[in-house]
Amino acid sequence: MNKTETIAKVAEESGVSIEDCQKVLDAFEDVLSAELSQSKDVRSAFDKVYKVLHFFKNK
């Protein structure tokens, strides 16, 4: 699934417009990228990704 397909699917599932969904996912990508770039090592980066995915899974 590419980014465009992901945005369309999330918009469909959530009832949010594609434009708004794209803004949110772009912002999320920026925040996640910034957090990962501050990771000291690979394990720390994976820990951050796991925490984010765990957070969304439990919502």
N, C-alpha and C positions, 0 to 999 in steps of 0.2 A: 504494500500500500504506500503510495507516495504522499507528499504533503497535501496536495490538492484533494486527493481522495479522502485523506484523514479529516481535513477541514469540512468537506461536504458531509461525511458520515457523522462527525460530532455535531454539526449544525442540525442535521436531520434528527438525531437522537435527542438533542437538548431543546429543540424548538427555537434556537437562536439563529439570527440571520447569518449567512455565510460571511458577510463583511465583518460583523462583530466577532464571530468565531475566529476569523483570521487574525484580527487584532489581538485577541486574547492569546491565541496559540503563538503568535509572533513574540508577544511580550514574555510568555512563559519560556520560550526558547532562549530569549536574551538573558533572562534571570538564571536559568539553568546553566547556560554557557558561562556566565560570569562566576557562578558558584563552582563549577567544575574547574575553571581556570585557576581558582584559588586553592585547589586541592594540592596537598603536598606530595601525594603519591597516588598510584593507581587504585590501591585499596580504599583510600579516602574518597576518591571519585566514585567508585562503585558503591560505597556506603551511602553517599549522598543520593545517587540515582535510586538505590533501593528504598531509601526513606521516602522519596517523592512518590515512587510507584506504590509503595505501601499506603501512603496517605490517600492517594486517589482510589485505590482498591477498596478502602474502608469507608469511602463516602457514599 
